Amino acid sequence: MLRGRIEEFSDDGLGVLVVGGKRIHVPFAYPGDVIMVRDMKKRFGRLIARDFKLFDASPIRTTPKCQHFGKCGACLWQGLEYGEGLKFKAELFERITGISAPIKGSPRIWGFRNVSNFIVTTEGIGLKEYGSPSKVVNLSECPLFSRRTPEYLRALKDFLSETGLRPWNLKGKAGDVHYLQIREGKFTGEVMVNLIAHTKPPEEVVEALRDYFSFADSLYWSVKRDERDDPRGNPEFIGGNPFLSERIGDVTYLIHPYSFFQTNSYALPILLKAVENFTNGEKVLDLYSGVGTFGVYLAKRGFNVEGIEINPFAVEMANKNAELNGVRARFHVGRAEEIRIGDYDTVIVDPPRKGLKEAGELLVKSGVERLLYVSCNPRAFKLDYENHLRKAYRVEEAVLVDMFPHTPHVEAVIKLVR
């Protein structure tokens, strides 16, 4: 057993204990905590504490709201004062990227998530334990997602009980139902339910799903053809409205089960405003455009927008969103790595967590004067900048928006100019 004081956070938000010549990363521990590590493991070249005892709590600690805190992997920082967490997020971002940027907090820090993927297993129904791919926290609540979480989980359990459908066995790779995805329109009150299963349902099972989830405004059944542990499948519309609608300021968005949409509806207006403030000129290219979150918003403000997105469902939604909001924006299916970047005043990129990679070189070779890089992964930005973007661009300004309260993650909008 090793005892000492947590002095700092690692880049990924774990408390760091240095004692006995060892550097131990401790989840759910914060600078100022005095702890004793009782068990640890080696993972990816570093020591991770699996169990620790708190002897003296840091003054920046607070009482967590969720009874599952400390096991569930969804929120490492729920035991940390929110304002302190904001400061640490800005510090970690600067440590990783070298960029000092102001941070804007989320207007709501509870019930802010508009989507949650509950894994349905023989071990329980809920979310994964921190650091464990095969252990599940059997949830009874989730204050980050919704006050209605108990209602959603109860409906699922009753549905499984009546139909006899089997939860997924993580170790045996067998079963029927693997995930329950719930989306909420925080400003519209709408609910979308998407059951992700390994079998196509007979009509009596579909009827049971409609009965138990009668509160859903939109209902889908997705058939999963592989054994990968992710909430993906081929969606089949079951009932209600085919799309969920969400209202962000003066823009209405339609959302499909498998189209990306920012997870915090309450902080999204702050993010959109930051992008607007950094956008210059008339012609805007929205790469990785999703359902048109940035593109439609900017078009509403008079910009001429074109978007590129690899997901055809998302492109369909983006064009519907442009039409619904009466704006001049066009979205096309395409790979960011393969398109020819034409004459644009500003290009916005919101890449997946792996970053731009090859698309970065296309931007360097383009004539675009202004590039806005939106990302929740500062390491990916750093690699993209050092490997590609710095050949043609310099960082002029940045702003951070806390889209993910109670976690170490933060969304950045970085303005680069040629």
N, C-alpha and C positions, 0 to 999 in steps of 0.2 A: 504494500500500500504506500502511496506517495501523497504527501500533504503539502499544500502551498497556496499562494494567492494567484488568481487569474490576473494577468497584467495587460492583456490586449486581445483583440480578435484576429483570427486568421482571415485571409482574403474572402473566404466563403462563410464567415460569420460564426465560427466556432471559438469558444474561449480557449486561450492558450496558457497552459501551465508549464513552466520551466522549473524542473526540480530533479536533483540527482543526475544531472547531465542529460536528462531526457526532455524532449519537447512534446507535450501531450495535448492533443486537440480534444476539447470537451464540449459536446453539444449541450445546449440549455444552460450554459454557465457564462457569466458576464464579468467584465473587468471589475475588480474589487472583491469578488467572491473569494472566501477562503474555503477550500474544499479538500477532501481526501478521495483520491481515485482508488476504487476497490477492484476494478477489473478493466482491462483494455485489450485491444486487438491491433494488429498491423494491417493497414489497408492502403493500397496505392503508395507505399513507401513512407507512410507516416503512422504514428501511434494515435488511435482513437479510443477515448474512454467509453466503456460500455456501461459503467456503473460508478456513481460517485456520491459522497455524502457532503451536504452543505453544512459547514460549521459556523460561518459568519457571512451573512448576506451582504452583498454590495449595496450601498445607499441608492444606487440607480435601479435596483430591483423594484418590481411591483407585483401585486397579486394577480396571477393569471385568471382569466374569466372562464376558460374551458376546463372541464374536469379531465380531459384527455391530454392536457399539456404535459410534456415530458416524455411521452411515448410517441404520439402522432407526429409524423414528419412534416406536417403542413406549416407549422409556425414555430421556428426556433426561438424567436425573440418575443414571444407573448409575455414572458416574465420580466421584460425590460421596459422601463418608462418610455412612453412613445417619443417624447421630445428628445431623449438621449439617443434613441434608436435613429432618429433623423440625422443627428450629428455624426454618428458612427457611419451611416450610409454614405454621407458626403466624404468622410475621411477615407473610407475604403475605396470609393470611386477614385479619389485623387491618388491614393497609394498605387492603384493598379494602372491608371491611365496617365497620371501626371497632370490631370486637368482639375483645377479648382473651380467648383461650380456651386451656385446657390441651390438649395433644395426646397421644394414646396410640398407640404404635408397633404395627406388625403383629408377631404372634408368629413369623411366618416371612416372610422377605424374598426367598426363592427358591422357585420352584415353587408359588407361592400362587394364581395365576390359575386359575379353574375353567372358563374358556372361552377359546377363541381362534378367530378367523376368518382362515384363511389364504387369501389371494387367489391364484387359479390363472390365470396369464397366459403369453403367449408370451415375456414378458420374464423370467419366473421364477416360482417358487412361494414365497410367504412373506408379508411385510408391506410396506407402502409405505415408501419412503424419506421421511425427514423433509422436509416442505415441498414434496413433489413428488407431484402427483396421477397422474402417468403412469409413474413409475419404481418398480420393485419390488426389494426386497432378497431375493435367492434364498437362503432360510434353510437352514441345516443344523442349527440348534439354536435353542432359546428358553428360557433358564434361568428367565424369569419365569413361563412357563406350565407346562412339564412336562419331566421327564427323558426322557419317551417321545416327544417331538417328532420325533426322527429316524425312529422307527418309523412314526409316522403319515404323515410325508411320503414315506417309502419305499413304503408301501402305496399311496398315491395315485399315485405315479409309475409303479409297476408296473401298476396298474389302467389308467391312461391308455395305457400302452404296449401292453397287450394289446387293449384295446377300440378303440383308434384315435380316441377322443374328443379333440376339440381344446381346448386351453386358450383362454381368452378373450383376444382382441386388444383392448387398451385403446384404441388409436387408431382401429382399424378398426371397433370395436363389433361384432365377430363372433366366433363360437366356440361351444363346447358347455358346458364346465365353467367356472364363474366363481369359486366359493368352496368351501372345505372347512371346515366348522365342527365343532370337537371340543369336547365338554364332558366334564369329569371330576368325579366325586363324590370329593372329596379324603378324606372320611371313610368312604365306602362302597367305594371302589375301582372304581366303575362308570364305563363310558365310553359316551358317546353320539356317534355319527357322523352328520353331516347333510351330504350332498353337494348343492350348489346349482348347478343347471345350466339351460340354456336349452332343453333338449329333454326330452321324456318318454322314458324308456328302454325298449327292447324287453326281453323276459324274459331273453335271454342276457346282456345287460349287467347286469341286476339280479343274476343269479346270480354274475357276476364280482365285483360289488361285495360280495356276501355272502362270497365266498371270500377276497378280499384284506383285508377288514375283519372277519375272523372273530373277532377279539378284542373287537369291539364288543358291549356288552350291549343297546344300542338303536341301530337303524339307520334312517335316513330318506333319502329323495330328494326334494328340493324343486325344483319347476319355477319358474323365474324368467321372468316374462312381459314384463319391461321391460329397458332397456339401462342403467339406473342402476347406478352402481358401489357397490352395497351388498349385504350378505349376507342378502337376503330372497327368499322364494319361497313357493309353496304346498306345504306339506309333505305327503308321502305316506309312510306307515309301511311299511317294507320288511321288518323282522324284529327278533327279540329282544323286549325289553320296550318298550311304547309310551312309557314315561317313564323318565327318569333319577332316581334317588333320591339325596338327600344328607342326612346326619345332622349337625345342628348342636346340640350339647348334648343336651337331652332331646326335641328336635323333629325329626321326619323330614319332608323336603320332597320332593314329586314335581315334576319340571321338564319342561316341553315344549320343543321346539326354539326356539320363538319367544316364550317367556315370559321376562320380565326376572327375573334373580336376581343378587344382589350378587356381584361377581366374585372376592372374596377370602374363601374359606370359613374361613380361619384367624382373620381379624380380625373376621368377622361376629359371633361371640359378644360381643365388646366393644361393637360397635355396637348390638346388641340390648339389652344391659344398660343402655347409656346411654339408649335410648328408654324402657325400663322405669322407670328411675330418675326420668325427667321426667314420667311419666304419672300423673295423679291421677284420683280418682273411680272410677266403675264402668263407665260407658258410653263406649266409644271408637269413633270413626269413623276408618277407615283409607282415606284417599284415595290414588289411584294405587297400589292395594294389590298389584299384581303377582300372584305366586303365594301371597300371604298371608304373606310373610316376617315382617313385624312383627305382623300381625293374629293369626296362629296362635300365635306365640310369646307374645303378651300374653294370649290366651285361655287358654293353658296355665297362666298364672299367675292365673287367676280373673277377668280382665276380660271384660265382655260386649262383643264386637267385631262391627262391621258394616263391610264393605269395599266400595269402588267402584273399578272398573277398566274401561277402554275395550276392552281386549284379551279377547275371549271365551275364547281358549285359556287365558289366565292365570286368568280367573275359574273355569273348569272345574277347573284345577289347585288353586286356592285352596280351593274347596269340597271337593275330594278330600283336600287336606291337613288341613282341619279335621276331616273324618270319620276319616281315618287316625290322627290324634292324639287323637281322642275329645274335642274341645273345642267350646265354644259360640261359634261364629263363622259369620257368613253373608256371602257375597260376591255382588255383583251387577254386571252389565254396565251401564256408564253413563259419561257425560262429566262430569268434575269441574266444568266450567264451567256445567253445566245442572241439577245436582241441587239439591234443597231440603235445606239442612243443618238437621236437627232438633235435638232436645234431647240433646246429648252433653256429657260432662264434659271430654273431651280429643279433639282432632282431630289426627291425624298426616298430614302431607303429604310425599310423596317424589316430587316432580314430575319430568318430563323436564328435560333441560338448559336448555330455554328458560324454565323457571320456571312459576309459577302463572298469570300474566297475569290474564285475566278472573275466574278462580276466586278470586283474592285479594279481589275486591270482595264475592263471596258470603260469604266468611269474615268480612269486616268487618261485614256486615249481620246475621250470625248472632249468636246469644247465647252462643256457646261461650267459656268462660272461659280455656281453655288450648289453645295451638296449638304443636305440635312440627313444626318445619321441618327435614327431612332433605335434604341436597343436597351434590353434589360441585362445584357451580358457584356460588362466592360472588358473582359479578357478578349472576347471576339473582336470588339472594336479595336483594341490595342494591336492585335495581330493584323487586322485589315489595314490599319493605318501604317504600321511599320513595314508591312510587306508590299503594300500597294499604294494607298492613298497619299502618303507623304511625298511621293514622286511628283505630285501635281498640286496638292492641297495643303493648306495650313489650318489649324484649329483657330477660329476667331472667337467663339463664344459657346457656352453650354448652359443648360439648365437641367436640374434633376426633378423628377416628379415621383412622389411615393405612391405608386400603383399597388404596392404589396405590403401593407402594414403588417407588423409582427413577424416579418421575415427579413433576412439581410439584403434582399433584392431591391433594386431601384431602377426606374426607367430614366434614360438619359436622352435628351435632344441636343445633338452636337452640330454646330454650324461650322462648315468648312468652306473656305473660299480658295479659288485657284490662284 
